[in-house]
Amino acid sequence: MQFLEGMSRAATFVAVVTTDGEAGRFGVTISSLTSVSADGDHPSLLACLHHMSPVAAAILKNRAFCANLLHEDQHQVSDLFAGRLAAGEHAARFEQAPWSPGELGQPALVGATASFQCQVATSVLWETHHIIIGRVMNVRLSENPASLLYGHRAYHRAVQLS
């Protein structure tokens, strides 16, 4: 399909969205995360998750999530939360990746370049995906900002152009 081939040519950062609460602990790798606004009472960001994903259902029930931007050396963490490595149930993935509870209790992955603790502000079901907008309540930054990128169906590192 032309659309999928065209989108595969766009390089983007890799994020793992996590949640914990009444609906359970879940996490999934996504490439559809973006800033919505830095203005207002709180900054906001948008994440898209497939409507059949148990992670989307858990985020909507828990009403909170953490968006973890992965460091360029965390491609195995990306594969783990994408389900490419045999890890069993979603909660078992957290046994194979170091994390700590963030300020809202949402799992923040150790080593991520940035972790955004968010409260769900609103969501829209658009065809096959939930578009979830979160109010950013807290941000953790690592000392190394080198982010993992994905494009052309492979992981990449950013290089600075002179």
Secondary structure by P-SEA (a helix, b strand, c coil): caaaaaaaabbbbbbbbbbbcccccbbbbbcccccccccccccbbbbbbccccaaaaaaaaaccbbbbbccccaaaaaaaaacccccccaaaaaaabbbbbccccccccccccbbbbbccccccccccccbbbbcccccccccccbbbbbcccbbbbbbbcc
